[in-house]
Amino acid sequence: MMLDLVFDVGAHKGETVNGFFEEGYKKVVAVEPNPQLSELLDLRFRDYDFVLIRKALSSYEGEIDFYLGVEESTISTVSEDWITDSRFTPNYNWWDTPMKVECTTLDNLIDEFGEPNLIKIDVENHEHEVLKGLSKKIDSNIKFEWHEEKYENAQEACQLLVNLEYLNFSCVAGTEGGVDNFTLEAAKDSNEVILLEDNTWEGLDAQIKKILPSQIPSQPYWGMIFAQK
């Protein structure tokens, strides 16, 4: 399969963008609403076929509140629930006063750039809302971050994908080395990745729960879910 196009939703400083180009993707459309990272991303990938969308993604087109992580930009988010009821809540002083940013949808990106080979979504508890902005029945592979303390949002995200006829899922729990760049092919060779025999949300739900501890630890589990047709 030709690796022509990938959408990197929540590009941050470009770690995964760089990985996609190293993997062989020809073009990356990166979505990153943090204005402090725009110049960095443009400079880092000025010699590549790289497009930066300086917006957030959500279920609608318009404006949305963006909470900037003052001390740690990786946890910046448009999810108010993430800053009031998550593992980061005790450190609420990390979050700046929200700024208004433009938001758009996956449907709009596909209309503008075409159907990508892969959509990666890592937006700190807003993944399910991003997927609500996808109504087109596409063939793109999709991977998105999940968080144990917001497990119901992962459930909703997977059901949205099942409704769009995604029937093959895999899941990995987060590790110190990160999991953003894992693929279904790589998953087959990893003992840390769950591959499903029952390719439905119910099957995925049962399998994910097998890797969760009986009691939520001080640093809850997180990881990536990979879906394909």
Residue frames as qw, qx, qy, qz and C-alpha x, y, z in Angstrom:
[[0.000, 0.887, 0.463, 0.000, 0.00, 0.00, 0.00],
 [0.370, 0.493, -0.033, 0.787, 1.28, 3.46, -0.90],
 [0.371, -0.595, -0.469, 0.537, 1.70, 5.64, 2.19],
 [0.266, 0.580, 0.305, 0.707, 0.46, 8.84, 0.63],
 [0.185, -0.583, 0.021, -0.791, -1.26, 10.84, 3.37],
 [0.463, -0.357, -0.727, 0.360, -1.69, 10.89, 7.15],
 [0.263, -0.781, -0.090, -0.559, -3.67, 13.20, 9.44],
 [0.497, -0.057, -0.620, 0.604, -1.84, 13.85, 12.73],
 [0.346, -0.744, -0.265, -0.507, -4.49, 15.30, 15.06],
 [0.635, -0.765, 0.108, 0.009, -2.71, 16.67, 18.10],
 [0.768, 0.503, -0.229, 0.323, 0.74, 17.03, 16.54],
 [0.620, -0.729, 0.002, 0.292, 2.34, 18.81, 19.52],
 [0.178, -0.791, 0.409, 0.418, 6.04, 19.39, 18.70],
 [0.627, 0.581, -0.395, -0.336, 6.05, 17.01, 15.75],
 [0.384, -0.402, 0.830, -0.042, 7.39, 13.81, 17.31],
 [0.666, 0.259, 0.696, -0.071, 4.87, 11.63, 15.49],
 [0.526, 0.810, -0.038, -0.255, 4.99, 13.78, 12.35],
 [0.044, 0.705, -0.693, -0.144, 8.68, 12.99, 12.13],
 [0.491, -0.121, 0.860, -0.069, 7.93, 9.31, 12.67],
 [0.690, 0.549, 0.412, -0.230, 5.40, 9.30, 9.86],
 [0.429, 0.820, -0.323, -0.197, 7.88, 10.80, 7.40],
 [0.158, -0.527, 0.835, 0.029, 10.53, 8.28, 8.50],
 [0.629, 0.131, 0.743, -0.186, 7.97, 5.52, 7.96],
 [0.302, 0.083, 0.721, 0.619, 7.55, 6.66, 4.36],
 [0.222, 0.780, 0.555, -0.186, 4.44, 8.80, 4.30],
 [0.440, 0.399, 0.297, 0.748, 4.61, 11.37, 1.51],
 [0.109, -0.525, -0.073, -0.841, 2.42, 14.04, 3.10],
 [0.305, -0.380, -0.737, 0.468, 1.36, 14.89, 6.65],
 [0.217, -0.649, -0.208, -0.699, -1.55, 17.17, 7.52],
 [0.396, -0.143, -0.676, 0.605, -0.97, 18.12, 11.15],
 [0.324, -0.756, -0.336, -0.459, -3.61, 19.63, 13.42],
 [0.545, -0.233, -0.465, 0.658, -2.27, 21.65, 16.37],
 [0.091, -0.887, -0.348, -0.290, -4.13, 24.58, 17.99],
 [0.585, -0.650, -0.086, 0.477, -1.29, 25.59, 20.35],
 [0.368, 0.925, -0.013, 0.097, -0.06, 28.93, 18.91],
 [0.362, -0.799, 0.468, 0.110, 3.26, 28.54, 20.73],
 [0.684, -0.158, 0.671, 0.237, 4.12, 25.49, 18.60],
 [0.655, 0.713, 0.220, -0.120, 3.19, 26.78, 15.13],
 [0.244, 0.870, -0.418, -0.090, 6.56, 28.30, 14.26],
 [0.430, -0.456, 0.779, 0.013, 8.44, 25.30, 15.64],
 [0.733, 0.255, 0.629, -0.039, 6.42, 22.89, 13.49],
 [0.567, 0.816, 0.043, -0.101, 6.72, 25.00, 10.34],
 [0.047, 0.816, -0.572, -0.059, 10.50, 25.28, 10.75],
 [0.559, -0.308, 0.769, -0.026, 11.01, 21.63, 11.64],
 [0.621, 0.284, 0.722, 0.113, 9.19, 20.35, 8.55],
 [0.262, 0.762, -0.091, -0.585, 9.82, 23.15, 6.06],
 [0.112, 0.460, -0.757, -0.450, 11.56, 20.72, 3.68],
 [0.191, 0.162, 0.968, -0.008, 8.70, 18.20, 3.69],
 [0.298, -0.359, -0.552, -0.692, 5.22, 18.02, 2.19],
 [0.261, -0.333, -0.721, 0.549, 3.71, 19.27, 5.42],
 [0.202, -0.572, -0.306, -0.734, 0.52, 21.22, 6.09],
 [0.176, -0.150, -0.690, 0.686, -0.22, 22.70, 9.51],
 [0.301, -0.646, -0.512, -0.480, -3.84, 23.32, 10.48],
 [0.141, 0.173, -0.498, 0.838, -3.76, 25.87, 13.30],
 [0.618, -0.310, -0.114, -0.713, -7.09, 24.74, 14.72],
 [0.398, -0.146, 0.839, -0.342, -8.57, 22.18, 17.06],
 [0.384, -0.090, -0.778, -0.489, -10.71, 19.30, 15.84],
 [0.345, 0.065, 0.675, -0.650, -14.09, 18.58, 17.35],
 [0.329, 0.401, 0.855, 0.009, -17.62, 17.51, 16.39],
 [0.256, 0.882, 0.390, -0.069, -18.47, 20.89, 14.87],
 [0.499, 0.362, 0.105, 0.781, -17.00, 23.88, 13.05],
 [0.221, -0.913, -0.206, -0.276, -16.64, 27.15, 14.96],
 [0.080, 0.669, -0.515, 0.531, -14.77, 28.16, 18.12],
 [0.845, -0.363, -0.392, 0.033, -13.78, 26.21, 21.22],
 [0.384, -0.860, 0.310, -0.130, -11.96, 26.88, 24.50],
 [0.811, 0.307, -0.407, 0.287, -8.34, 25.68, 24.47],
 [0.620, -0.771, 0.144, -0.021, -6.60, 25.13, 27.82],
 [0.553, 0.648, -0.458, 0.252, -2.84, 25.51, 27.51],
 [0.863, -0.398, -0.188, 0.250, -0.69, 23.42, 29.82],
 [0.021, -0.972, 0.221, -0.079, 1.59, 26.10, 31.25],
 [0.398, -0.654, 0.642, 0.040, 4.26, 23.80, 32.66],
 [0.414, -0.081, 0.877, 0.228, 3.67, 20.81, 30.37],
 [0.412, 0.354, -0.251, -0.802, 2.31, 21.50, 26.90],
 [0.189, 0.041, -0.942, -0.274, 1.67, 17.82, 26.17],
 [0.019, -0.433, -0.863, 0.261, -1.47, 17.89, 28.33],
 [0.223, 0.222, -0.046, -0.948, -3.01, 20.94, 26.66],
 [0.113, 0.338, 0.930, 0.086, -6.63, 20.22, 25.81],
 [0.299, -0.249, -0.238, -0.890, -10.03, 21.52, 24.79],
 [0.602, -0.390, -0.683, -0.135, -11.67, 19.15, 27.30],
 [0.290, -0.624, 0.289, -0.665, -12.73, 20.97, 30.46],
 [0.922, -0.312, -0.041, -0.224, -13.58, 17.59, 31.97],
 [0.832, 0.234, -0.325, 0.384, -9.93, 16.57, 31.56],
 [0.253, 0.451, -0.396, 0.759, -8.71, 19.39, 33.79],
 [0.501, -0.447, 0.230, -0.705, -11.43, 19.07, 36.44],
 [0.866, -0.196, 0.342, -0.306, -11.60, 15.27, 36.76],
 [0.861, 0.399, -0.300, 0.098, -8.47, 13.42, 35.66],
 [0.841, -0.207, -0.191, 0.463, -5.06, 12.36, 36.91],
 [0.412, 0.305, -0.041, 0.858, -3.88, 15.93, 36.34],
 [0.293, -0.802, -0.364, -0.372, -6.62, 17.62, 38.38],
 [0.634, -0.653, -0.188, 0.369, -4.51, 17.96, 41.57],
 [0.463, -0.244, 0.205, 0.827, -2.11, 20.07, 39.49],
 [0.297, 0.802, 0.514, 0.060, -4.82, 22.33, 38.13],
 [0.131, -0.875, 0.102, 0.455, -2.45, 25.30, 38.40],
 [0.483, -0.119, 0.628, 0.598, -0.74, 23.89, 35.30],
 [0.311, 0.586, 0.669, 0.334, -3.68, 25.09, 33.21],
 [0.107, -0.065, 0.055, 0.991, -3.82, 28.59, 31.83],
 [0.432, 0.480, 0.341, -0.683, -7.00, 30.61, 31.34],
 [0.622, 0.342, 0.664, 0.235, -8.63, 29.15, 28.22],
 [0.056, 0.428, -0.318, -0.844, -8.18, 30.88, 24.90],
 [0.726, 0.500, 0.298, -0.366, -10.63, 30.77, 22.04],
 [0.179, -0.344, 0.747, 0.540, -9.37, 28.84, 19.02],
 [0.652, 0.277, -0.305, -0.636, -11.01, 27.84, 15.77],
 [0.507, -0.117, 0.851, -0.067, -12.18, 24.26, 15.44],
 [0.572, 0.326, -0.458, -0.597, -13.13, 22.12, 12.46],
 [0.878, -0.064, 0.368, -0.298, -14.01, 18.49, 11.75],
 [0.492, -0.204, 0.779, 0.329, -12.52, 15.39, 10.20],
 [0.550, 0.614, 0.563, 0.052, -15.17, 15.58, 7.49],
 [0.208, 0.961, -0.045, -0.175, -13.89, 19.04, 6.52],
 [0.299, -0.641, 0.633, 0.316, -10.26, 17.87, 6.44],
 [0.570, 0.126, 0.779, 0.229, -11.20, 14.97, 4.17],
 [0.449, 0.818, 0.356, -0.054, -13.11, 17.32, 1.89],
 [0.062, 0.945, -0.253, -0.197, -10.03, 19.55, 1.61],
 [0.118, -0.658, 0.728, 0.154, -7.18, 17.04, 1.47],
 [0.692, 0.193, -0.629, -0.296, -8.74, 13.74, 0.51],
 [0.910, -0.370, -0.041, -0.184, -9.01, 10.45, 2.35],
 [0.039, -0.735, 0.667, -0.116, -5.82, 9.65, 4.30],
 [0.640, 0.132, -0.756, 0.033, -4.20, 6.27, 4.78],
 [0.521, -0.293, -0.661, 0.454, -4.11, 6.89, 8.53],
 [0.240, -0.768, -0.042, -0.592, -5.72, 9.21, 11.08],
 [0.541, -0.121, -0.623, 0.552, -3.93, 9.52, 14.44],
 [0.309, -0.758, -0.170, -0.548, -5.78, 11.32, 17.25],
 [0.595, -0.247, -0.517, 0.564, -4.12, 12.30, 20.55],
 [0.041, -0.572, -0.099, -0.813, -6.00, 15.25, 22.05],
 [0.088, 0.066, -0.683, 0.722, -6.25, 14.57, 25.79],
 [0.174, 0.366, 0.805, -0.434, -9.79, 13.27, 26.35],
 [0.440, 0.528, 0.049, -0.724, -11.40, 14.87, 23.28],
 [0.087, -0.187, 0.878, 0.431, -10.82, 11.90, 20.96],
 [0.233, 0.447, 0.862, -0.060, -14.47, 10.80, 21.03],
 [0.231, 0.792, 0.241, -0.511, -15.61, 14.31, 20.12],
 [0.033, 0.533, -0.587, -0.608, -13.17, 14.40, 17.20],
 [0.120, 0.056, 0.952, 0.275, -14.63, 11.12, 15.93],
 [0.285, 0.635, 0.621, -0.360, -18.13, 12.57, 16.14],
 [0.218, 0.745, -0.161, -0.609, -16.96, 14.93, 13.40],
 [0.019, 0.268, -0.855, -0.443, -16.48, 11.95, 11.06],
 [0.700, 0.276, 0.387, -0.533, -19.64, 10.94, 9.22],
 [0.591, 0.548, -0.471, -0.358, -18.04, 9.68, 6.02],
 [0.946, -0.132, 0.295, -0.010, -17.57, 5.95, 5.58],
 [0.294, 0.803, -0.512, -0.074, -13.89, 5.96, 4.73],
 [0.957, 0.064, -0.262, 0.102, -11.29, 3.20, 4.53],
 [0.164, 0.726, -0.485, 0.459, -8.60, 5.01, 6.55],
 [0.661, -0.209, -0.617, 0.372, -6.88, 3.25, 9.43],
 [0.265, -0.795, 0.029, -0.545, -7.53, 5.12, 12.68],
 [0.642, -0.184, -0.588, 0.457, -5.67, 5.14, 15.97],
 [0.221, -0.758, -0.010, -0.614, -6.53, 7.21, 19.01],
 [0.166, 0.270, -0.724, 0.613, -5.44, 7.60, 22.61],
 [0.630, -0.546, -0.463, -0.301, -7.52, 6.16, 25.46],
 [0.001, 0.451, -0.554, 0.700, -7.37, 6.96, 29.19],
 [0.327, -0.217, -0.905, 0.165, -8.43, 4.67, 31.99],
 [0.004, 0.357, 0.561, -0.747, -10.11, 7.34, 34.13],
 [0.455, 0.417, -0.027, -0.786, -12.20, 8.39, 31.10],
 [0.271, -0.045, 0.936, 0.221, -12.87, 4.89, 29.88],
 [0.436, 0.597, 0.615, -0.275, -16.47, 5.68, 28.92],
 [0.295, 0.791, -0.183, -0.504, -15.13, 8.06, 26.27],
 [0.045, -0.371, 0.863, 0.340, -13.06, 5.26, 24.74],
 [0.371, 0.316, 0.865, -0.118, -16.21, 3.15, 24.71],
 [0.403, 0.762, 0.273, -0.426, -18.08, 5.89, 22.87],
 [0.131, 0.688, -0.521, -0.489, -15.24, 6.39, 20.39],
 [0.173, -0.145, 0.949, 0.221, -15.12, 2.71, 19.53],
 [0.402, 0.503, 0.734, -0.215, -18.87, 2.49, 19.10],
 [0.321, 0.785, -0.058, -0.527, -18.75, 5.45, 16.72],
 [0.072, 0.512, -0.755, -0.404, -16.20, 3.53, 14.65],
 [0.306, 0.154, 0.940, -0.009, -18.25, 0.34, 14.73],
 [0.418, 0.684, 0.438, -0.407, -21.16, 2.39, 13.40],
 [0.326, 0.776, -0.334, -0.425, -18.88, 3.45, 10.52],
 [0.957, 0.254, -0.102, -0.097, -18.18, -0.23, 9.78],
 [0.170, 0.635, -0.714, 0.241, -14.80, -0.54, 11.50],
 [0.933, -0.205, -0.120, -0.269, -14.62, -4.17, 12.57],
 [0.850, 0.083, -0.322, 0.410, -10.94, -4.82, 13.38],
 [0.276, -0.905, 0.158, -0.281, -9.43, -3.43, 16.55],
 [0.757, -0.006, -0.453, 0.470, -6.24, -3.74, 18.55],
 [0.363, -0.902, -0.013, -0.233, -5.21, -2.08, 21.78],
 [0.669, 0.168, -0.437, 0.577, -2.01, -1.31, 23.63],
 [0.476, -0.831, -0.224, 0.181, -1.39, 0.07, 27.10],
 [0.188, 0.934, -0.235, 0.195, 1.00, 2.99, 27.46],
 [0.874, -0.174, -0.111, 0.440, 4.65, 2.37, 28.16],
 [0.371, -0.726, 0.076, 0.574, 7.53, 4.62, 29.06],
 [0.365, -0.129, 0.558, 0.734, 8.68, 4.56, 25.47],
 [0.400, 0.398, -0.013, -0.825, 5.29, 5.66, 24.20],
 [0.510, 0.237, 0.825, 0.059, 2.90, 3.99, 21.81],
 [0.366, 0.669, 0.053, -0.645, 1.99, 6.69, 19.29],
 [0.325, 0.554, -0.591, -0.488, 3.75, 5.04, 16.37],
 [0.410, -0.054, 0.910, -0.028, 2.55, 1.47, 16.81],
 [0.512, 0.216, -0.451, -0.698, 0.82, -0.10, 13.83],
 [0.909, -0.054, 0.152, -0.384, -1.37, -3.15, 13.52],
 [0.824, 0.393, -0.394, 0.112, 1.48, -4.95, 11.78],
 [0.193, 0.496, -0.646, 0.548, 3.87, -4.12, 14.61],
 [0.629, -0.345, 0.332, -0.613, 1.20, -5.09, 17.12],
 [0.954, 0.065, -0.209, -0.204, 1.21, -8.66, 15.88],
 [0.713, 0.291, -0.493, 0.405, 4.81, -9.02, 17.04],
 [0.027, -0.454, 0.466, -0.759, 4.33, -7.42, 20.45],
 [0.368, -0.294, -0.856, 0.211, 3.27, -9.20, 23.62],
 [0.018, -0.263, -0.417, 0.870, 2.00, -5.89, 24.97],
 [0.372, 0.125, -0.263, -0.881, -0.66, -5.50, 22.29],
 [0.512, 0.232, 0.760, -0.327, -4.07, -7.12, 22.39],
 [0.259, 0.126, -0.630, -0.721, -5.36, -8.39, 19.05],
 [0.596, 0.069, 0.443, -0.667, -9.00, -9.34, 18.96],
 [0.113, 0.116, 0.949, 0.272, -10.72, -12.47, 17.77],
 [0.087, 0.726, 0.676, -0.091, -14.10, -10.86, 18.42],
 [0.285, 0.084, 0.174, 0.939, -13.82, -7.73, 16.27],
 [0.214, -0.759, -0.475, -0.391, -16.69, -5.80, 17.86],
 [0.128, -0.683, 0.300, -0.653, -16.83, -3.16, 20.56],
 [0.837, -0.466, 0.081, -0.274, -17.92, -5.78, 23.07],
 [0.935, 0.079, -0.137, 0.319, -14.84, -7.83, 22.23],
 [0.386, 0.553, -0.253, 0.694, -12.56, -4.83, 22.56],
 [0.459, -0.676, 0.142, -0.559, -14.19, -3.80, 25.84],
 [0.942, -0.334, 0.009, -0.044, -13.57, -7.22, 27.36],
 [0.831, 0.231, -0.145, 0.485, -9.97, -7.33, 26.16],
 [0.135, 0.681, -0.229, 0.683, -9.04, -3.84, 27.37],
 [0.630, -0.645, 0.125, -0.414, -10.39, -4.60, 30.82],
 [0.964, -0.106, -0.141, 0.198, -8.01, -7.55, 31.04],
 [0.607, 0.314, -0.219, 0.696, -5.03, -5.17, 31.03],
 [0.219, -0.716, 0.090, -0.657, -6.51, -2.80, 33.61],
 [0.199, 0.138, -0.808, 0.537, -5.52, -3.27, 37.25],
 [0.315, -0.548, -0.775, 0.005, -8.23, -4.19, 39.75],
 [0.229, -0.840, -0.288, 0.400, -7.68, -0.84, 41.44],
 [0.432, 0.847, 0.038, 0.307, -6.83, 2.35, 39.61],
 [0.702, -0.175, -0.174, 0.668, -3.20, 3.22, 40.40],
 [0.170, -0.738, -0.119, 0.642, -1.97, 6.73, 41.15],
 [0.118, 0.483, -0.478, -0.724, -0.98, 7.01, 37.47],
 [0.775, 0.296, 0.448, -0.333, -3.87, 5.39, 35.56],
 [0.573, 0.050, 0.681, 0.453, -3.31, 3.38, 32.45],
 [0.418, 0.717, -0.049, -0.555, -3.49, 4.92, 29.01],
 [0.529, -0.095, 0.737, 0.410, -2.67, 3.75, 25.52],
 [0.302, 0.341, -0.409, -0.791, -3.75, 3.62, 21.91],
 [0.672, 0.303, 0.646, -0.197, -6.58, 1.85, 20.14],
 [0.021, 0.320, -0.648, -0.691, -6.10, 0.96, 16.47],
 [0.629, 0.414, 0.552, -0.359, -9.07, 0.42, 14.18],
 [0.087, 0.319, -0.644, -0.689, -9.29, -0.68, 10.57],
 [0.751, 0.188, -0.100, -0.625, -11.94, -1.97, 8.19]]
